[in-house]
Amino acid sequence: MLPLRNQGFSAMRKILSEAVFAYVLAPHTDAALEQLQQLLSPFSISQFYTDSWGAYLRLLDPQQHTVGKVNTQLY
């Protein structure tokens, strides 16, 4: 999957194979992250691993947010 730089978000989790639970293709805005969070709410995701983009720092609960790629791969 090719990254979309500064064009949107994708939420992925690797469970035996890659599966996309939700995505929002939008500019990097707080509203776009809020929309993604709404789409992800049925999945009860408890931890987010992201870069240090400001909306993540502002909108994600610090107890459930880790900046970096630690634990993003199962192998």
C-alpha positions as CSV (number, residue, x, y, z in Angstrom):
1,M,0.0,0.0,0.0
2,L,1.5,3.3,-1.0
3,P,1.4,6.2,1.6
4,L,-0.7,9.2,0.8
5,R,1.4,12.1,2.1
6,N,-0.5,14.9,3.7
7,Q,-3.7,13.8,1.9
8,G,-5.5,11.6,4.4
9,F,-5.5,8.9,7.1
10,S,-5.7,5.2,7.1
11,A,-6.2,3.0,10.1
12,M,-4.7,-0.5,9.8
13,R,-4.1,-3.4,12.0
14,K,-2.3,-6.5,11.1
15,I,-4.2,-9.7,12.2
16,L,-2.7,-12.6,10.3
17,S,-3.1,-10.4,7.2
18,E,-3.6,-6.7,6.7
19,A,-7.1,-5.4,7.1
20,V,-8.3,-1.9,6.7
21,F,-11.0,-1.1,9.2
22,A,-11.7,2.5,8.1
23,Y,-10.2,5.3,6.2
24,V,-10.8,9.0,5.5
25,L,-9.3,10.6,2.5
26,A,-9.1,14.3,3.5
27,P,-6.7,17.1,4.3
28,H,-4.9,16.8,7.6
29,T,-7.5,18.6,9.8
30,D,-8.9,17.9,13.2
31,A,-12.3,17.3,11.5
32,A,-10.8,14.5,9.4
33,L,-9.4,12.8,12.5
34,E,-12.7,13.1,14.3
35,Q,-14.4,11.5,11.3
36,L,-11.9,8.6,11.4
37,Q,-12.4,8.2,15.1
38,Q,-16.2,7.9,14.5
39,L,-15.7,5.2,11.8
40,L,-13.3,3.3,14.1
41,S,-15.6,3.5,17.2
42,P,-17.3,0.1,16.6
43,F,-14.0,-1.7,16.8
44,S,-13.1,-0.5,20.3
45,I,-9.5,0.2,19.4
46,S,-7.6,0.8,22.6
47,Q,-4.2,2.0,21.4
48,F,-3.0,4.2,18.5
49,Y,0.5,4.3,17.1
50,T,1.0,7.4,15.0
51,D,3.5,10.1,14.0
52,S,3.6,13.4,15.9
53,W,1.1,15.3,13.8
54,G,-0.7,17.9,15.9
55,A,-4.3,16.6,15.6
56,Y,-3.2,13.2,17.0
57,L,-1.6,15.0,20.0
58,R,-4.6,17.2,20.5
59,L,-7.5,14.7,20.0
60,L,-6.2,11.2,21.0
61,D,-6.2,10.3,24.7
62,P,-2.5,10.4,25.8
63,Q,-3.1,7.1,27.7
64,Q,-4.1,5.4,24.4
65,H,-1.6,7.2,22.1
66,T,2.1,6.3,21.3
67,V,4.1,8.4,18.9
68,G,6.3,6.0,16.9
69,K,6.3,2.7,15.1
70,V,6.8,0.5,18.1
71,N,4.4,-2.5,18.1
72,T,3.0,-1.7,14.6
73,Q,4.3,-5.1,13.2
74,L,3.6,-8.6,14.4
75,Y,6.7,-10.1,12.9
